[in-house]
């Protein structure tokens, strides 16, 4: 399946159209956002769609879906590192850790849309939409150099046959990886028992179209969303429970089926688990069909249904519309996220949601930044924000793309 087809499958319409804006949430100062790095559209990669991860030094790691290997027409994409400045006020420094080769049909992947994940040894893991033995996506490992300044080494762990991986990976304490292909096959990839051995692929379930990462809880349960299945074909929040005995099947539990109305539609984002409650966004649905932020709460009594609540419906004002990224929590339970469109220039926003002061009151939305697409300011933020040292970091995919910081 081509990148273009999957792009439209996520309902990411790149055409910018004029809107008559009316009042949405409260508008905050645009000074809360600053660009840390602007991609140049060449060997450093371009169009980062996913969120970021960080190491103990505060360096940021991510992927771009395009660019890097200019000999292949910028097809491959890159894995990059952005190092914080050595002195206050100095620029952040980008290093390209790996350039994908543009789909070699046997050795390499292409077009990573994923957020990366670290293991305890400092190896990075991720997925590509294209490339690999069947030109249908790969799962890869990047091993850091043995000596400073050396090259990272890419290991191809698995080539999907009908996968087209748009999700990233979750990792458990044993080093096993969990993810899903776009068409819904949820898998486990188990590391070899001896160095140099093959990883073992186990199919766990067959779900609907998936673009958001799976997450793990402390009991080994997996949680995720499908964007267009469930009882109403408007999206589903589900859990997969591990078997009591190794080799037995995992158990699927449907937690909430969206109706496609005011409760939301098309949940394409990652989930966030906090205090046993799942939080996420829907790209569509809500009071004006412009997307929502929602929670799904477990029942107080076993066997009772989980409860979905819409925390906020986007209004096509300064508050934005069409959230693709998930949410992150800051101080005092405040939620932070992005919308891919809307805002003052229809290039997306960064927003916060402050919890109600009394039960039954509304969450309060504040627009922290409206992207303009001008100068060093980006547009179309698709990834989930990363909280690091009291600030949030994210990416924009429009144009060549940027990495940005937003204060709380």
KAURCOR-V226167 format. One record per pair of residues at least 6 apart in sequence whose C-alpha atoms are under 6 Angstrom apart, sorted by sequence separation. I is the first residue (numbers start at 1). J is the second residue. D is the distance in Angstrom with one decimal. If there is no record, write none. Layout:
BEGIN
i=I j=J d=D
i=I j=J d=D
END
This chain:
BEGIN
i=54 j=60 d=4.5
i=68 j=74 d=5.9
i=85 j=91 d=5.6
i=103 j=109 d=5.2
i=118 j=124 d=4.7
i=130 j=136 d=4.9
i=131 j=137 d=5.1
i=132 j=138 d=5.6
i=145 j=151 d=5.5
i=171 j=177 d=4.6
i=180 j=186 d=4.3
i=192 j=198 d=5.5
i=216 j=222 d=4.7
i=228 j=234 d=4.7
i=229 j=235 d=4.8
i=230 j=236 d=4.9
i=243 j=249 d=5.9
i=272 j=278 d=5.6
i=284 j=290 d=5.0
i=285 j=291 d=5.1
i=286 j=292 d=5.6
i=299 j=305 d=5.9
i=329 j=335 d=4.7
i=341 j=347 d=4.9
i=342 j=348 d=5.0
i=343 j=349 d=5.7
i=356 j=362 d=5.5
i=373 j=379 d=5.0
i=386 j=392 d=5.2
i=396 j=402 d=5.2
i=39 j=46 d=5.7
i=53 j=60 d=5.7
i=67 j=74 d=4.0
i=85 j=92 d=4.9
i=103 j=110 d=5.3
i=117 j=124 d=5.6
i=130 j=137 d=4.0
i=145 j=152 d=5.2
i=170 j=177 d=5.6
i=179 j=186 d=5.8
i=180 j=187 d=5.9
i=192 j=199 d=5.1
i=215 j=222 d=5.6
i=228 j=235 d=4.3
i=229 j=236 d=6.0
i=243 j=250 d=5.2
i=272 j=279 d=5.1
i=284 j=291 d=4.0
i=299 j=306 d=5.2
i=314 j=321 d=5.6
i=328 j=335 d=5.7
i=341 j=348 d=3.9
i=356 j=363 d=5.0
i=371 j=378 d=6.0
i=385 j=392 d=5.9
i=386 j=393 d=5.1
i=395 j=402 d=5.6
i=53 j=61 d=5.3
i=66 j=74 d=5.9
i=67 j=75 d=5.9
i=84 j=92 d=4.9
i=102 j=110 d=5.0
i=117 j=125 d=5.4
i=129 j=137 d=4.5
i=144 j=152 d=4.7
i=170 j=178 d=5.0
i=179 j=187 d=5.6
i=191 j=199 d=4.8
i=215 j=223 d=5.3
i=227 j=235 d=4.5
i=242 j=250 d=4.9
i=271 j=279 d=5.6
i=283 j=291 d=4.6
i=298 j=306 d=4.7
i=328 j=336 d=5.2
i=340 j=348 d=4.5
i=355 j=363 d=4.8
i=371 j=379 d=5.4
i=385 j=393 d=5.6
i=395 j=403 d=4.6
i=52 j=61 d=5.6
i=66 j=75 d=5.5
i=68 j=77 d=5.4
i=83 j=92 d=5.6
i=116 j=125 d=5.7
i=128 j=137 d=5.0
i=143 j=152 d=5.5
i=169 j=178 d=5.5
i=178 j=187 d=5.7
i=190 j=199 d=5.5
i=214 j=223 d=5.6
i=226 j=235 d=5.3
i=241 j=250 d=5.5
i=271 j=280 d=5.0
i=282 j=291 d=5.1
i=297 j=306 d=5.5
i=327 j=336 d=5.6
i=339 j=348 d=5.1
i=354 j=363 d=5.5
i=385 j=394 d=5.0
i=394 j=403 d=5.8
i=52 j=62 d=5.1
i=66 j=76 d=5.6
i=67 j=77 d=4.8
i=68 j=78 d=5.7
i=83 j=93 d=5.1
i=100 j=110 d=5.6
i=116 j=126 d=5.1
i=128 j=138 d=5.2
i=143 j=153 d=5.0
i=169 j=179 d=4.9
i=178 j=188 d=4.6
i=190 j=200 d=5.0
i=214 j=224 d=4.9
i=226 j=236 d=5.2
i=241 j=251 d=5.0
i=282 j=292 d=5.2
i=297 j=307 d=5.1
i=327 j=337 d=4.8
i=339 j=349 d=5.2
i=354 j=364 d=5.0
i=394 j=404 d=5.4
i=66 j=77 d=3.9
i=82 j=93 d=5.4
i=127 j=138 d=5.5
i=142 j=153 d=5.4
i=177 j=188 d=5.6
i=189 j=200 d=5.5
i=225 j=236 d=5.4
i=240 j=251 d=5.4
i=281 j=292 d=5.5
i=296 j=307 d=5.4
i=338 j=349 d=5.5
i=353 j=364 d=5.3
i=393 j=404 d=5.7
i=65 j=77 d=4.7
i=82 j=94 d=4.4
i=127 j=139 d=4.5
i=142 j=154 d=4.6
i=177 j=189 d=5.0
i=189 j=201 d=4.7
i=225 j=237 d=4.5
i=240 j=252 d=4.6
i=281 j=293 d=4.4
i=296 j=308 d=4.4
i=338 j=350 d=4.4
i=353 j=365 d=4.6
i=393 j=405 d=4.5
i=64 j=77 d=5.2
i=81 j=94 d=5.6
i=126 j=139 d=5.9
i=141 j=154 d=5.7
i=176 j=189 d=5.6
i=188 j=201 d=5.9
i=224 j=237 d=5.9
i=239 j=252 d=5.9
i=280 j=293 d=5.9
i=281 j=294 d=5.9
i=295 j=308 d=5.6
i=337 j=350 d=5.8
i=338 j=351 d=6.0
i=352 j=365 d=5.7
i=392 j=405 d=5.6
i=64 j=78 d=5.4
i=81 j=95 d=5.1
i=126 j=140 d=5.5
i=141 j=155 d=5.1
i=176 j=190 d=4.6
i=188 j=202 d=5.1
i=224 j=238 d=5.6
i=239 j=253 d=5.1
i=267 j=281 d=6.0
i=280 j=294 d=5.6
i=295 j=309 d=5.3
i=337 j=351 d=5.5
i=352 j=366 d=5.2
i=381 j=395 d=5.8
i=392 j=406 d=5.1
i=48 j=63 d=5.9
i=63 j=78 d=5.6
i=80 j=95 d=5.7
i=112 j=127 d=5.9
i=125 j=140 d=5.7
i=140 j=155 d=5.7
i=187 j=202 d=5.5
i=223 j=238 d=5.8
i=238 j=253 d=5.7
i=267 j=282 d=4.1
i=279 j=294 d=5.8
i=294 j=309 d=5.6
i=336 j=351 d=5.8
i=351 j=366 d=5.6
i=381 j=396 d=4.1
i=391 j=406 d=5.9
i=48 j=64 d=4.0
i=63 j=79 d=4.5
i=80 j=96 d=4.4
i=112 j=128 d=4.1
i=125 j=141 d=4.6
i=140 j=156 d=4.7
i=165 j=181 d=4.7
i=187 j=203 d=4.4
i=210 j=226 d=4.9
i=223 j=239 d=4.5
i=238 j=254 d=4.5
i=266 j=282 d=5.3
i=279 j=295 d=4.4
i=294 j=310 d=4.4
i=323 j=339 d=4.0
i=336 j=352 d=4.4
i=351 j=367 d=4.4
i=380 j=396 d=5.3
i=381 j=397 d=6.0
i=391 j=407 d=4.7
i=47 j=64 d=5.3
i=48 j=65 d=5.9
i=62 j=79 d=5.8
i=80 j=97 d=5.3
i=111 j=128 d=5.3
i=112 j=129 d=5.9
i=124 j=141 d=5.7
i=140 j=157 d=5.3
i=164 j=181 d=5.7
i=165 j=182 d=5.6
i=187 j=204 d=5.2
i=209 j=226 d=5.4
i=222 j=239 d=5.5
i=238 j=255 d=5.1
i=265 j=282 d=5.6
i=266 j=283 d=5.5
i=278 j=295 d=5.5
i=294 j=311 d=5.2
i=322 j=339 d=5.6
i=323 j=340 d=5.5
i=335 j=352 d=5.4
i=351 j=368 d=5.2
i=379 j=396 d=5.5
i=380 j=397 d=5.5
i=391 j=408 d=5.9
i=46 j=64 d=5.4
i=47 j=65 d=5.7
i=62 j=80 d=5.5
i=79 j=97 d=5.5
i=110 j=128 d=5.6
i=111 j=129 d=5.5
i=124 j=142 d=5.0
i=139 j=157 d=5.5
i=163 j=181 d=4.3
i=164 j=182 d=5.6
i=186 j=204 d=5.4
i=208 j=226 d=5.3
i=209 j=227 d=5.8
i=222 j=240 d=5.0
i=237 j=255 d=5.5
i=264 j=282 d=5.7
i=266 j=284 d=5.8
i=278 j=296 d=5.1
i=293 j=311 d=5.5
i=321 j=339 d=5.5
i=322 j=340 d=5.7
i=335 j=353 d=5.0
i=350 j=368 d=5.4
i=378 j=396 d=5.6
i=380 j=398 d=5.2
i=45 j=64 d=5.7
i=61 j=80 d=5.7
i=79 j=98 d=5.2
i=109 j=128 d=5.7
i=111 j=130 d=5.9
i=123 j=142 d=5.7
i=139 j=158 d=5.2
i=163 j=182 d=5.9
i=186 j=205 d=5.2
i=221 j=240 d=5.8
i=237 j=256 d=5.2
i=265 j=284 d=4.8
i=277 j=296 d=6.0
i=293 j=312 d=5.2
i=320 j=339 d=5.7
i=322 j=341 d=5.9
i=334 j=353 d=5.7
i=350 j=369 d=5.1
i=379 j=398 d=5.0
i=46 j=66 d=5.3
i=61 j=81 d=4.5
i=78 j=98 d=5.6
i=110 j=130 d=4.9
i=123 j=143 d=4.9
i=138 j=158 d=5.6
i=185 j=205 d=5.9
i=221 j=241 d=4.8
i=236 j=256 d=5.8
i=265 j=285 d=4.5
i=277 j=297 d=4.9
i=292 j=312 d=5.6
i=321 j=341 d=5.3
i=334 j=354 d=4.8
i=349 j=369 d=5.5
i=45 j=66 d=5.8
i=46 j=67 d=5.4
i=60 j=81 d=5.6
i=78 j=99 d=4.5
i=109 j=130 d=5.9
i=110 j=131 d=4.9
i=138 j=159 d=4.5
i=185 j=206 d=4.6
i=208 j=229 d=5.6
i=236 j=257 d=4.6
i=264 j=285 d=3.9
i=292 j=313 d=4.5
i=320 j=341 d=5.8
i=321 j=342 d=4.9
i=349 j=370 d=4.4
i=45 j=67 d=4.0
i=60 j=82 d=5.0
i=78 j=100 d=5.9
i=109 j=131 d=3.9
i=138 j=160 d=5.8
i=184 j=206 d=5.4
i=264 j=286 d=4.8
i=320 j=342 d=3.7
i=349 j=371 d=5.9
i=45 j=68 d=4.5
i=59 j=82 d=5.6
i=77 j=100 d=5.6
i=109 j=132 d=4.9
i=137 j=160 d=5.4
i=184 j=207 d=4.3
i=235 j=258 d=5.4
i=262 j=285 d=5.7
i=263 j=286 d=5.5
i=291 j=314 d=5.7
i=320 j=343 d=4.4
i=348 j=371 d=5.6
i=44 j=68 d=5.4
i=59 j=83 d=4.6
i=76 j=100 d=4.6
i=108 j=132 d=5.2
i=136 j=160 d=5.6
i=184 j=208 d=4.7
i=234 j=258 d=5.4
i=261 j=285 d=5.3
i=262 j=286 d=3.9
i=290 j=314 d=5.6
i=319 j=343 d=5.6
i=347 j=371 d=5.4
i=378 j=402 d=5.7
i=42 j=67 d=5.5
i=43 j=68 d=4.0
i=59 j=84 d=5.9
i=76 j=101 d=5.3
i=107 j=132 d=5.9
i=136 j=161 d=5.7
i=183 j=208 d=6.0
i=184 j=209 d=5.1
i=234 j=259 d=5.9
i=260 j=285 d=5.6
i=262 j=287 d=5.0
i=318 j=343 d=4.2
i=42 j=68 d=6.0
i=76 j=102 d=4.0
i=105 j=131 d=5.8
i=106 j=132 d=5.1
i=133 j=159 d=5.7
i=136 j=162 d=5.6
i=183 j=209 d=4.6
i=184 j=210 d=5.7
i=231 j=257 d=5.9
i=234 j=260 d=5.1
i=287 j=313 d=5.9
i=318 j=344 d=5.4
i=344 j=370 d=5.9
i=75 j=102 d=5.1
i=105 j=132 d=4.7
i=106 j=133 d=3.9
i=132 j=159 d=5.2
i=134 j=161 d=5.5
i=136 j=163 d=5.7
i=137 j=164 d=4.8
i=182 j=209 d=5.2
i=230 j=257 d=5.0
i=232 j=259 d=5.4
i=286 j=313 d=5.2
i=343 j=370 d=5.2
i=345 j=372 d=5.7
i=103 j=131 d=3.7
i=105 j=133 d=4.2
i=136 j=164 d=5.1
i=137 j=165 d=5.8
i=182 j=210 d=4.9
i=264 j=292 d=6.0
i=320 j=348 d=6.0
i=105 j=134 d=5.9
i=109 j=138 d=5.6
i=320 j=349 d=5.8
i=69 j=99 d=5.9
i=105 j=135 d=5.5
i=68 j=99 d=5.4
i=234 j=265 d=5.1
i=235 j=266 d=5.3
i=290 j=321 d=5.2
i=291 j=322 d=5.3
i=45 j=77 d=5.8
i=234 j=266 d=5.8
i=235 j=267 d=5.9
i=290 j=322 d=5.6
i=347 j=379 d=4.9
i=348 j=380 d=5.4
i=45 j=78 d=5.7
i=347 j=380 d=5.5
i=76 j=110 d=4.4
i=77 j=111 d=5.2
i=76 j=111 d=5.4
i=129 j=164 d=4.4
i=129 j=165 d=4.6
i=128 j=165 d=5.7
i=129 j=166 d=5.8
i=127 j=165 d=6.0
i=228 j=266 d=6.0
i=227 j=266 d=4.5
i=283 j=322 d=4.6
i=227 j=267 d=5.0
i=283 j=323 d=5.0
i=340 j=380 d=4.6
i=227 j=268 d=5.4
i=283 j=324 d=5.8
i=340 j=381 d=5.1
i=126 j=168 d=5.8
i=340 j=382 d=5.7
i=167 j=211 d=5.1
i=66 j=111 d=6.0
i=166 j=211 d=5.3
i=167 j=212 d=5.4
i=168 j=213 d=5.3
i=170 j=215 d=5.9
i=281 j=326 d=5.8
i=65 j=111 d=4.4
i=167 j=213 d=4.9
i=280 j=326 d=5.3
i=65 j=112 d=4.9
i=65 j=113 d=5.5
i=319 j=367 d=5.5
i=255 j=306 d=5.8
i=113 j=166 d=5.6
i=114 j=167 d=5.6
i=115 j=168 d=5.3
i=114 j=168 d=4.5
i=269 j=324 d=5.4
i=212 j=268 d=5.5
i=269 j=325 d=5.0
i=270 j=326 d=5.0
i=211 j=268 d=5.6
i=212 j=269 d=4.7
i=213 j=270 d=5.1
i=269 j=326 d=4.9
i=325 j=382 d=5.1
i=212 j=270 d=4.4
i=324 j=382 d=5.4
i=325 j=383 d=4.5
i=326 j=384 d=4.8
i=325 j=384 d=4.5
i=50 j=113 d=5.9
i=49 j=113 d=5.8
i=50 j=114 d=5.5
i=51 j=115 d=5.3
i=50 j=115 d=5.2
i=24 j=315 d=5.5
i=24 j=317 d=4.3
i=23 j=317 d=5.1
i=24 j=318 d=5.2
i=25 j=319 d=5.1
i=22 j=317 d=4.9
i=24 j=319 d=5.2
i=21 j=317 d=5.0
i=51 j=383 d=4.4
i=49 j=382 d=5.5
i=50 j=383 d=4.3
i=51 j=384 d=5.0
i=49 j=383 d=5.8
i=27 j=366 d=5.9
i=28 j=367 d=5.6
i=30 j=369 d=5.0
i=25 j=365 d=5.2
i=26 j=366 d=4.8
i=27 j=367 d=4.8
i=28 j=368 d=4.9
i=25 j=366 d=5.4
i=51 j=394 d=5.9
i=49 j=397 d=5.3
i=48 j=397 d=5.0
i=47 j=397 d=4.4
i=47 j=400 d=5.2
i=46 j=400 d=4.8
i=47 j=401 d=4.9
i=46 j=401 d=5.8
i=41 j=400 d=5.3
i=39 j=400 d=5.5
i=39 j=401 d=5.6
i=39 j=402 d=6.0
i=38 j=402 d=4.5
i=37 j=402 d=5.6
i=37 j=403 d=5.2
i=36 j=403 d=5.5
i=35 j=403 d=5.9
i=36 j=404 d=5.2
i=35 j=404 d=4.3
i=34 j=404 d=5.6
i=34 j=405 d=5.5
i=33 j=405 d=5.6
i=33 j=406 d=4.5
i=32 j=406 d=5.4
i=32 j=407 d=5.5
END
